[in-house]
Amino acid sequence: MPDGAYKGAGIHQTLSGGYLNVHADFNLDRDRNLHRRVNVFLYVNPDWKDEYGGHLELWTKDLKNCTARISP
């Protein structure tokens, strides 16, 4: 079931030099009593170089250890 109200969702942009701290997204829409199961990331940067950073990082549940880094 999509989130038509974009509650906790929508388009986000991080510009050059931007930074997003490690965090966990909320998983419960209390208004509809629905649990989030899927997030979608779409990178639209052709010819992205690894040294630019910006990797998608997957962390343990306690947010203490990065278990995977995925290049855009």
Sequence and secondary structure as in RCSB ss.txt:
>XXXX:A:sequence
MPDGAYKGAGIHQTLSGGYLNVHADFNLDRDRNLHRRVNVFLYVNPDWKDEYGGHLELWTKDLKNCTARISP
>XXXX:A:secstr
   TT TT S     TT          EETTTTEE          TT  GGG   EEEE TTS  EEEEE  
